[in-house]
Amino acid sequence: MATKKSILGRLARLLYLGTAAIALSACSQTPAGNTVRIPLGAGGVGFLPLQMMREFRLIEKHAQAAGVADIQVQWIELGGPAVMNDALLSGSVDFIAAGPPAFLTLWDRTQGAADVKGVAAIAALPMYLNTTAAHLNRLEDLRESDRIAVTAIKVSIPALVMQMYALDQYGMDAVERFDPFTVTMTHPDGVVAMLSGSTEVNSHFTSPPFHQRETAKPGIRTIMSTDDVLGGPTTFTMLSTTSAFHDGNPAVYGAVLAALTEAQAMIGEDPDSAAGVLVRAGQGGGFTAAEIAEVLRDPDIDFSRVPKNTMRYARFMHEVGSIRNEPADWRDLFFPEIHDAAGN
């Protein structure tokens, strides 16, 4: 039976970033000259605004308007929360994009040191638990032979959402109830398993456009979404940086935020063009531009800088002991430039 102490120990080991990295001087975050380094993230729809910013040179545009004419933007092919967290803390990059769980871990562990905070949300979208198992209509129906593909056990958004569900339904002692049914698998590999009728992995907790690809096949259906558990839309990806960069480079920071905001608006105004950007970047996951555009028109997908349900993650992670500090308000997690937003 899981205890709060045991959960803390396991999550701490999984999310540990390295004390040496965290202790690095925040001043190392200041870029050489006017160079800004941003990883493109894990790819897919949730990171599309970054691809838009690169394609249309939006940071350069807004930096020039702010009087920073000679800015150089380096877009780095780097994904995965642990790798990006280490890159930010070592001074190898200036911004990173990840989901709320990875961000909250970094925010918590850098209090009083690098003081990492959120810049803004990148995208809010649901994740869906799809299954090929006829007997599976809710998590309680899981059998010993069932397996759910997630991008990372215990620490990914789907893993945490299933833990939240278990906590809500059964209490703290049962928070890990569904963990044994999860296996680590990339979204593309999860799609292959589902479409091939794999007997080893019969469920996949995934995001658009992989969700749409799976449910287009007869016999694959959705039994749960993150919105069901969290009670509404949830930030899927967000941009963050150190306080040293924010405080030391106000014009460049402002240009990045303005570029992100414009990129999000462009996606809403012209999803067909935005879909083409994603496909040309090699991030279409095998989908055509027309298929991606249809996904982008889904009203449940929101490209907005407004944080959504970040406090739900924070309260849960604090309750189970995976973060030490509990924010009193979502604004504690983000820099002041978006504090006037209707976030939560």
Secondary structure, 3 states (H helix, E strand, C coil): CCCHHHHHHHHHHHHCCCHHHHCCCHHHHCCCCCEEEEECCCCCHHHHHHHHHHHCCHHHHHHHHCCCCCCEEEEECCCCHHHHHHHHHHCCCCCEEECHHHHHHHHHHCCCCCCCEEEEEEEECCCEEEECCCCCCCHHHCCCCCCEEECCCCCCHHHHHHHHHHHHHHCHHHCCCCHHHEEECCHHHHHHHHHCCCCCCCEEEECCCHHHHHHCCCCCEEEEEHHHHHCCCCEEEEEEECHHHHHHCHHHHHHHHHHHHHHHHHHHHCHHHHHHHHHHCCCCCCCCHHHHHHHHCCCCCECCCCCCCHHHHHHHHHHCCCCCCCCCCHHHHECHHHCCCCCC
